[in-house]
Amino acid sequence: MIENFIELIVLHSQAVVHGIKAIESSAAQIAFIVDDNKKLLGIMTNGDVRRFFLRGGTTDSGITDCMNREFRSVGPATTREEVLKLFDLGFRAVPVIDAEGVLTDFVTPDYFPPAEEKSVLARARAPVRISFSGGGSDLTYYFMHNQGAVLHTTIGLYAHTTLIPSKGQHIRIISHDIDREENYTSLRELLDSPEKSLLSSVVSVIRPDFGFELFVHSDFPIGSGLGGSSAVAISIVSAFNELRLDKWTTYEVAELAFHAERLCFGINGGWQDQYASAFGGFNLIEFDGKRNMVHSLRLETDTLNELEECLMLCDTGIKHDSGQLHDIQHKEFVESDHQAQVQRMVDLSRQMHKFLICGDLKAFGNGLHEAWVLKHSLSSAISDSHIDEIYQSARDAGVLGGKLLGAGGGGFFLFFVLPRNRAEVTARLKSRGCKLSTLRFEREGVKSWRTKVL
């Protein structure tokens, strides 16, 4: 509000002379005439005064005889664009009234401040991945001594995070996926808690200096083998990143999520899931003891469309604990020499990468079968007789290749099936109680944005 705004207000019962004094008191050269309830009745400018005097009016006349009743005003619903157009038409001062017509302020081209800054919330959406080959070579105990490589892409299923900052230090965290709510009076209480969830573990790594409410939900079931917990962690990190001035890079987002999920929350596993969700799209990721590198693939549109039509997801209905499975696989890896199989999976990742680049999808489908055979040989925990029967049934019906996603033991199968065999494969798998779904590739990684709190 302009400092001398009150001096520009004249009561309807006063004389013209008071309006002239109000006009001369401000560079705006305007007076506002109001009733006893401050409702705006009219305005008066130098031009109105001159015209009034030419008609025989005097300074002692009532101001309502001189004022202009046909004035333009703006209200709460008036947009900035509309006001600017009034200024551009030549209006030098425009009164601001509320819904009841009460004068609250006025604006001029020199005094038209932007809207007050409002509270904002941050949102993030992180996709899950499907891996084609190389899983296991992204485990630290392997690639510290041997180079690892995995081939994967992200699909249109997401973990969603909403972050609403608050003025106090209270922290409220809600996971709709597991129907759990956590409340902490401060960050210190959260850090000291011995029973942190994945969500609060991510917060403990980020260590925000403000209170907030955090809401998370997902499009996919828990234990699907799609890297869902990593997508959740990535979405939370990215929501906080949205509020930073010096934003973390995509690599840093992935590393923070790995830190929270693997080291703080204690879910054993590899590195590919965090990079997949953060970067998005088709990637060949190379791992070694010094630097993990994400290489994005540029594929022909026809290749992408055809591959999308040839792939199907098959929910076995068997839940699994990826962290526990990785514990078992690590123990068996140490006790038995599986280095040759993992190295072949790395080589296969590079071969399947070339198949995609060249558009040789039949070779790619056969590569999925080899990837499953290799993965199956790594640990007794990866499959069982029921899972083996599902896979063999799909193969008998015409599937070229496929593999269990994630650590194995349950969750989703990814199958490559040619169009002419799809109906038979679908019928065969449904007869075994499996749920089938198509998939759509997501070519981008995690997305975050901010918006006003409604």
Salt bridges, closest charged atoms under 4 A:
ASP36 OD1 - HIS12 NE2 3.48
ASP48 OD1 - ARG51 NH2 2.88
GLU81 OE2 - LYS85 NZ 2.69
GLU181 OE2 - ARG172 NE 3.03
GLU182 OE1 - ARG180 NH2 3.69
ASP192 OD1 - ARG188 NH2 3.14
GLU213 OE2 - ARG172 NH1 2.76
ASP219 OD1 - HIS160 NE2 3.10
GLU242 OE1 - LYS247 NZ 3.36
GLU242 OE2 - ARG450 NE 3.72
ASP246 OD1 - ARG244 NH2 3.17
GLU255 OE2 - ARG291 NH1 3.38
GLU261 OE2 - ARG262 NH1 2.93
ASP273 OD1 - ARG129 NE 2.74
ASP273 OD2 - ARG262 NH2 3.78
GLU286 OE1 - HIS295 NE2 2.91
GLU286 OE2 - ARG350 NH1 2.77
GLU308 OE1 - ARG440 NE 3.99
GLU309 OE2 - ARG440 NH2 3.87
GLU370 OE2 - ARG344 NE 2.69
ASP388 OD1 - HIS376 NE2 2.87
GLU389 OE1 - ARG432 NH1 3.71
GLU424 OE2 - ARG428 NH2 2.96
GLU444 OE1 - LYS447 NZ 3.99
